[in-house]
Amino acid sequence: MQADGPRACRFGRRWYLNNESWHPSVPPFGEMKCILCWCVSGETHCQRQECPPGACASPAARDSPCCTKCR
């Protein structure tokens, strides 16, 4: 028996529609902005944001909440 359409995904206590993406929330830390999750036909996939390699001696301000940049 086949479903009528693409299935939703459950992550924690929430449901997400097919092709919907979100940043997961992990108690007690809160929203994980460096990780992106998405729903694909009922399966949840998550990936940490990739940052360019840090080839500097002293990292400075952050380019994004997840990656640092050189001075």
C-alpha positions in Angstrom: 0.0 0.0 0.0 1.4 3.4 -1.0 0.8 6.7 0.8 -1.2 9.4 -1.0 1.7 11.9 -1.0 5.1 12.6 0.5 5.4 11.8 4.2 6.1 14.3 6.9 9.0 14.0 9.4 8.8 14.0 13.2 11.8 15.7 15.0 11.4 15.9 18.8 7.9 17.0 19.4 7.3 18.7 16.1 6.2 17.5 12.6 7.8 19.0 9.5 6.4 18.8 5.9 8.3 17.1 3.1 11.1 19.4 1.8 10.8 21.7 4.9 14.1 22.7 6.6 14.8 23.9 10.1 17.5 24.5 12.7 17.0 21.8 15.5 16.4 22.9 19.1 18.2 20.8 21.7 17.3 21.4 25.4 18.9 23.0 27.4 21.1 24.6 24.7 18.3 25.9 22.5 18.4 26.4 18.7 21.5 24.9 17.0 22.0 27.6 14.3 25.1 25.8 12.9 23.0 22.7 12.0 20.4 22.5 9.3 17.8 19.7 9.1 15.4 18.9 6.4 12.6 16.4 5.7 12.8 14.1 2.6 9.9 11.7 2.2 9.5 11.0 5.9 13.2 10.8 6.7 15.0 13.6 8.6 18.5 14.5 7.5 20.8 16.9 9.4 24.1 18.5 8.5 26.5 20.9 10.3 27.3 24.0 8.3 30.7 23.6 6.5 33.2 26.3 7.1 36.3 27.1 5.0 39.5 25.8 6.5 41.1 28.2 9.0 44.6 28.8 7.8 45.4 31.8 10.1 47.3 32.0 13.4 44.8 34.2 15.2 41.1 34.0 14.2 39.1 37.2 14.6 35.5 38.1 14.5 33.0 35.6 13.2 31.8 35.7 9.6 28.7 33.8 10.7 27.6 32.3 14.0 29.4 29.1 13.1 32.6 30.1 11.2 35.5 32.3 12.1 37.5 34.5 9.8 41.2 35.7 9.9 42.2 39.2 10.9 
